[in-house]
């Protein structure tokens, strides 16, 4: 399970990508956990999109941790409070590149399940 989110901070200088997972997620499918998924997505996203790596962050957001029976992550691909990042994330070219990267990351995670 994954969800995309546009992040916002008080500072308009905030920028980058982060991926959240939960330690409440105890699901382990052939070695695939939320942390491993988070690290996989973060590495792939920052390389493909050229964004700053803000981190693979353990956080018990409801969307990540609420009674999931499978590993789950929350993706943040940019900060809407940063005018430059907002301009980038609304462009179709950036969205297509992000979508391809997310697809490839999902495939990478499924390959781990074999």
Order of alpha helices (4+ residues) and beta strands (2+ residues): beta-beta-alpha-beta-alpha-beta-alpha-alpha
